[in-house]
Amino acid sequence: MSLSAVATLFATACVLLLGTVVNRAVPLLSRYAIPDPVTGGLIFALGAWAAQATSGFEIRFDPVMSRPLLLAFFATVGLSADFRDLARGGLVLIRYLAVLAPFVALQNVVGMGTAWMLDLPPSMGLIVGSITLVGGHGTGAAYADLFVDSYNLAGALPIAMAAATFGLVLGGLTGGPVGNVLITRFRLSGSAAAIAQEKDEAAEHVTVTKTIAAFAAITFCMLVGGWFAEMMAGGAVTLPAFVWALLTGVLLRNGLQAAGLWRMGTGPTDLLGGVALGLFLALAMMQMRLWEFATLAGPLAAILIAQTVACALYAMFVAFPGMGRNYDAALMAAGVIGFCMGSTATAVAITQALAARHGPSPTATLIVPLTGAFFIDLVNAGVLTGFLALPWFS
């Protein structure tokens, strides 16, 4: 059964609402800040697996909305970024990258080490490492042909897709609990100023006119971002369209602000950005065809479990102290799990879920999307270049 784009969007909204209802009904899930789209999407994926196993029934979704939703979310991130905040967060961003980058390399060591213990080729460990867990499905697909042609790794593409898929699930399920443990153990909370600012923003009256203006700004960023991505394709430096959408949002908001023309608060953009992120993640989870990965369950599960444990320990005992052991550090440490096990969207969803439960963190809300929008991919590219130069792959 194949659904149209509109039917897919309706189903995605229903699954997102399901996740919200279940998280509110099950205190354990809300306590550990499991994102709503992860809960709803995983329930749906398990249900789809059961339906396929018992009756052969399958639902195929139209993925046409995935890219616009991702572009829209990152456009709202850019539109919410004030140059004054960026200037204040510059040193924090550098520090966060310095904390995050070593684990991208360590992740490949863990993957290759676990593969060696299981008597598997090192290329298997590298695929179930930063190639897919940091790079996601796109990077995994890009490297799959290389591993088939150059390293004779049969089934590289399904392995990469399975690793990226289950990494997304594990990241979504692990980041919230780790952040919650750090917050409760060290009795952390957001600053009084941040809480007061959130109350002011919550009190902002979001009108139809403001929402339409925000929608116009978001779609403008999406159009310009897509145009730049096409124009720069094949150049020395290739950036994905969502990065251009974010940068366009930053320039648009701050340009209008400098000219005295910015009259829109963060309420409309935050609202629309939250909708886009929730729908994007829910749709990504719904498209998991779990039964297709059953044959890879043994060795893949072993490596992924090792990666999850290593990532959680690194977040708690390296990233959290490295970022200052405060409330912002706890949310950014949880974001490390989102980056290194799932995706930028997962990292943002984790920090948003924690902030919704424990209080706002303007620093984490700014630094986490910026890190994922651009810098983490550069770090991963450099790390992978170094690992592929090792004797095992030369």
Summary of the structure (lengths in Angstrom):
residues: 394
radius of gyration: 20.5
end to end distance: 45.5
largest distance: 63.7
contacts: 1448
relative contact order: 0.18
helix: 81%
strand: 1%
